[in-house]
Amino acid sequence: MQGQVASLLALQTRARMNYFIRAFFRARGVLEVETPYLSQAGNTDPMIESAHVALNQQPRYLHTSPEYPMKRLLAAGVGDCYQLCKVWRADEVGRRHNPEFTLLEWYRVGFSYQQLMVETIDLLSGLLPIDPARIQQRSYADCFLEKWQINPHIASQAELQTIIQHEALSIVGELDRQAMLDVLMTHYIEPSFSKNTLTLVYDYPATQAALATVQANSDCAGDYAVAQRFEVYWGELELGNGYQELTDAAKNRQVLTQEQDYRQQQGQYNMPKDEAFLTAMETMPKAAGIAIGVDRVLMAMLQKSSIDEVISIAWDNA
């Protein structure tokens, strides 16, 4: 194909991938659902910016994920469900990011996040050349212990700063403890993941829980809490992240309020909370859920380094 569009191979492979995804969930009795792309509230996460539009002089936000409305369906008793849809994130443009991209999100009622990790491997094994013997499953703590002999859950900010200085990382501005962990993860740990291999990292710091449950943990290093969530990678390419979903309505409200407060402190857009979502949390069942970037899976399938090579028309030419 000519012009500034994706190759025919990319379009055909995407079509086959979508067919496989739907067949995978149909065989497991998971219902495909659709939810609104536009809503009255956006994402309060300070790391994500929602795109907003005005319709009939009413502000509406393009969803960054179908998470909130899908959880409303779960709370209404729909049961296991998935969605394959477009989402938008206003601040994401780059080699691996496009402001408009395709997301696969699914929820399993009664599942633990460990069970969801197994199902995620099953799904991706039908799309990628995964060698079961090479699949890596590592805790977040083990990633740091193997590299620097520190437990990231209890390491002090000073200890993390020492590692950053030792690694001679060039950092602009001051970093808080969470930012230091992120820098070490993205600059050193993720690039160390074996190429053409599936790696799952689980049990993140409690400060990175977002809307995942937090579990107390105790070992020889001491007592600390971990977020019951995981991220899945193909080589160093992050494909998605899954949670043991937080179902406590009051705690969900607390998280969104804290995110709003942080946005205000940083001078970011004042994003309204999704009150319909928070109300639904009163009847949310125990569940585990995951969101996977479909375009990134396609990048891995076709061995492409840029998202522009796998979407039909790139952002700059849309």
N, C-alpha and C positions, 0 to 999 in steps of 0.2 A: 504493500500500500504506500502511496506517495502523500506528500504533504506533512504537516505537523500533527500527525495523529499516530496512535499506537500501531504496531505491526499487526498483521492478520493473525500471526501466531499468538500474540498476547491476548487478542480479543477471543480467539477460539479457546485458549487455555483457561481464560476467565470463565467462559461459558461452561466448560467441562467442570471446573472447580465448583461453581455455583450449583450445578446439577448434583455433584457428589455430596456437597454439604446438605442439600435438601434430602437426598436419599438416605444419608447417614442418620439424620434426625427422624425421618419418617419411620425408619426401621426400628428406632428406639421409642417410638410413641411420643415424641416431643412435638408440640404444636407450633406451627409457624404463625406468628402474629404480626400485625402492623399497628403502630402507634403514631400519634401526630409528630410531624417534623417541627411544627411551630407550637410554642407554648407561652403561657403568661409569665413564666419564670425561667431563668437560665441556670447556668452552673455557677455555684458560689466558690468553687475551688479556685484559689488565687493563682494557680499555675495554668489555668485554662481560661480563655476568653471566649464568651459566647458572641456569635454574630447576631445583631438584632435588626429588625425591620419594622416599619410602621404600616399597619393595615387598618384602613378606616380610622386613622388617627389613634389607633390602639397599639402600644408597643408589644411586639412578639419576638421571641428568641428562637433561632434555629438550634435544634438540640445538638449537643456535643456527644451525646450517647443516648440511647433509648432507655437508660437505666430507670429513671423515675417513673415513667408511665408503665414500663414492664413490671415494676414492683407493685404498682397499683393493680395490675391484672393479677399478679400472684396473691395479693391481699384479698382480691375478690373471689379467689378460689379457682382460677383458670388452670393451675397446675403447671407442669413442666412446659416451658415455651422457649422459642428462639426467634430472633429477628435478624435479617440480612438487609442492611439499609445504608443510605447515605447519612453522614453526619458532617458537622462543620465546626471548625475551631479557628477563630479569627486570627490568632497569633502564630500559626504554624505554617511556615513555608521553608522548604529546604530539600536536600537530596532524599531524605526519608519522610518528609512531611509535605502534605498538600492541604490547604484550608478545607477542601471538600474531599472526603474519602469514604471508603466503604468499611463498615464495621459488622462483624458477626458477634452477636451477644446472646448468651443463653443462660437459663436458670434451671436448676434441678432441685425440686422440693425434697427435703429430707436428706440431701447429700451433705457429706463433709467436704471440706476443700481438698482433702487427700483423695477422695473418690473422684472429684472433679478433675484433679490432676491426671488421674488414670484415663478418664474419658477424653481429656484434651489430647493426650498422647495418642489415643485410638483414632481420633479425628485426623490429626496431623499426619499420622502414619499412612493414611490413605492419599495424602497429597504430596508428601516429601519423601525422599529416599532415606528413611530413618533406619539405622541399624539398632535394633533393640538392645544389643549388648553394649552400645556406646552411649546410650541415653544417660545423662548426668542429672541427678537430683541432689541438690546441695542446699543446706540452710544458709541464710544470709550471714549468720555468725561464722559458719565454716569458711565462707569465702574470704572473710577478713582474717580469720585465724590462720589459714593456710598461707596467706600472703604476708601478713605483718605480725602474726602472733598476738593479736588483740581481739577482744570481744567487743564488737561495735555497739552492743546494747548497753554496756557499762563503761566504755572508754570515755575519758574526759575530753573536753574540747582541746585542752593543751596537748594531750597525747595525739589527737588527730592532726593538730597543727604541726606537731613535730614530724609526722609522717609526710604531710604535704611538703614541708620544707626539705625533708630528706629526698623526696622524689623530684625535687626541683621543679615543682609545678608553678607556672606563671599565672598567678591569680590577681585579677583586678578588683580592688575593694576588699572589705572585710567580709568574712564568711561566718555565719553562725554554725552551730554544731551540725544541724541537719544538712546545711549546704555542703559542709565538709564531707559528710558521708556520701552525699550525692556525687560530688566531684571524684572521690576515690572509686566509687562504683563505676561511673561512666568512663573515667580515664584509664583505669587499671584493671579492674576486675572483669567488666564486660569484654574488653578486647582480648582477655586471656582465655575466653571460652573456645573450645575446640571448633574448628571450622566444619561445616556440613554435619553438625551434631546438634541434637536437641538437648538443651539445658533448662532445667526448671529450678528456680531459686525460691525458697519458701521461708516463712516465719520472719517477716521484716520487723524493723524497730516499731514499737508502739506509736512513735511520733509520725509514722508513715501509714497509719491504719486507715485514714479516710473513713469510709463506711464499712470497714471490715471489723469483725469482732477482735477483742484483745484478750489474750490468755496469759495468766501468770505462769512463770517458768522459773525453775530453780536447778542449778547445777553447781559444779565445783567453783565456778566463777562468781557465784552469788545469786541473788534473787533479782529478777527483772521480768518485764512483760514483753510479749511479742504479738505482732499483728498477724492474724491467721489469714494470710494472703500469699499469693505466689505470682511470679512472672515467668513467662516462657520465652526462650530465645532459640533462634536458629543461628549457630555461630554467635556473633556478637549483635545480631539484629533482633531487637525486641519485637516479638509478635503479639503479645497480649498479657493481660494480668487478670487474675481471678481472686475472689474473696469468699471467705465464710461470711455471709451477709449479716450485717448488724440489723437486728430486728427490733431492738428496744426503741420505741418511739421517742422517748425523752432524750436518749443518747444521740439519736439521729438529729434531733432539733439542736442539741448542744453542738454537734459537729458543724452544722450549717451556720449557726450563729457565730461560732469561733472563726469560721472562714470569712463571714461577712465582716467581722471586726478587723481581721487581718487585712482584708482588702481596703477597708477604710483607712487603716494606719498607713498603708502603702500608697494611698492616693489613687487606687484603682476604681473602676466603675462599680457603683453600688448596686450589686445584683440582688433582686428580691428572692426570698426563699420560696420554694415550691410548697405551698401550704397543702395542696391536694395530696402531694406525695407524703408529707409528714402525717397527715390525718390517716392515710392508708396504712401507715406503719403500725397502727394500733392492732391490725389483724394480719400482719405479715407473718407467713409461716417460716420455719427454719428452712434455709436454702443456701446453696452455693451458686455463684454466678461468675461468668467470665466474659470479657470483651476481647476479641482478636481483630487486629488490623488485617483485613482481607487483602488489601493491596500489597502489604509486606509479605504475606504468604505467597502471593503471586510473584513478587520479586525473588523470593527464595526458590520457587519452582523453576523460574526461567533464568536464574543466576544473573539477575540484573542489579546494578548498584544504585539506580535512581528510580524513584517512584514515577517520574515522568515517562519512563519506558514501559510502564504497565497500565497506565490509565489511558482511556481512549483519546482524550485531548487534555494536554497539560494546562495548568493554571494560567500561565502567561498567554496562552492562545485560546482560552475558553471564551 
